Amino acid sequence: MISRSVAVAVLAALAGGSAVAADAPKGKKPSLALRVTPRFSFSPVSVLFTAELTGGDDIEDFYCPEVIWEWDDGGKSVQEGDCAPFEAGKTKIERRFTANHTYDRAALYVAKVSLRRTEKTFATQTVQVTVRPGAGDRTDGDPN
């Protein structure tokens, strides 16, 4: 018995075209790391978030993602990609994404970043930010 991918290739060749098996690997998936600076501070504080893809292949499935930042304070930011068309073997995927966010109130926040392409999330990561009451912050209680 022949495999499905061989059968697809044979049928495509008979039809005068070429084919890639539907179950062909799409490439190695990169991993996502999320860093925050500062991780601990007093309110109000402006925080820099850096999300970075490491490893994986430069393939179209990971190219020009929509970046969704969820701040855990009721806020959310979305960065949509505006990229040139992908060219296999020539185009490099973007691997670093940054955003700033200000926390006005003391609390323990768990911020989240998600990378999506064609309505599918391919990477998600979270990071904890501790904000203590600063001058003028009337937050009640300890953030822990």
N, C-alpha and C positions, 0 to 999 in steps of 0.2 A: 504494500500500500504506500502511496506517495504522500508526502506531507502537504498540508494546506498551502504553505508558502511556495512550494515547488509547483503545485497545481495552478496557483494564481499566476506565477511567472510564465508557465507554459501557455496558459490561456491568453495572456497578454501578448506573448510573442506570436501566437497564431493570429491574433487580431491586428498585429503590426505595430504594437506599442510596447511600452515597458511598464513594469509594475513594481511596487514595493509591497511586501506582505503587510496586511493589516495589523498583524501582531509583531511587526519589526520593532526592535528597541528604539526609543526616541532619544536616547542619550542619558548620560549619568546626570542625576539631579544634584544641583548645588545645595549646600547647607547654608542656613541663615543665622548670623550672629547679630545681637542687638546690644549696643553699649549706650550708656547715658552719662553725661557729665553736667553737673555733679550728681552723684547718686544720693547724697544726703545734704540737706541745706535747710535754711530758714526762709519762711515766706516773707514777701513774695520772692519767687526765684524763677529765672529763665533757664531752661534746661535744654541741652543739645543732645539729640538722639541720633545715633549713627547705626544704620542697618547695613550689613555687608554680606554679600554672597561669596562663599569660598568653595573651591572645587567645582566639580560638575563640568559639563560640556557647554560650549557656546552654540546652542541650538535655538531655533525659533520659538520653541515652547517656553523659554525663559527670557525672551527678548522683549524689551519695552513694556515692562509691567505697569499696571496701575498699583500705586503704593497707598495703602490705607493705614492711617495712624489713628489709634483709639487711645485717648489720654486718661481714661478712667476718672475724669472729673465732669463727665457729661459732654465733653467736646470730642470732635472727630475731624480729621483732615484727610482729603483725598488728593493725591497728585497723579494726574493722568499723563501718560507718555505721549510725546509728539515726536515720533522717530521716523527716519527714512526707512524704506522697505528693507526687509531682511534679505541678505545675500549669503547663502550657505558657503562656509569656508572663508568668507571675507569679513562678515560682520561680527563684532565682539559684543557680548551682552554687557549691559551696565551692571556693575557689581556693588556700587556704593550709593546709598541714599541717606540724606540727612534732613532733619526738621528741628525747629525750635518750638518750644511750648512753655508758657508761663503758668506756674501754679501759684494762685493767690492765697490759698488756704492750707493750713496744716492738715496733713493726712498721710496715710500710707497708700500710694498709688501703684497700680500694676498696669503700665502702659503696654500696648500691643501694636505690632506692625504686621501687616499681611501683604503679600505680593500676589497679584492676580493677573492672569492673561486669558483672554477669551472666556470670561466669566468663570474661570476655574482658579481657585487659590492653590498655588504651588509651594508657598513657604509662609510660615507664621512663627513669630517669636515674641516673647514677653520679657519685660524687665521691671524691677521694683524700684520706686523712687520714694524716699522718705523725706517728708517736708514737716519741719517743726514750726511752732508758732514764732513769728518774727515780730518786729516792731509794728504795732498797729493791727496785728491779726487777732481777731476776737474769737478764734476757733476754740470751742470748748473741748476739753479732754486731751488725752495723749493720743497720737496717731497710731500707736501700737495696740 
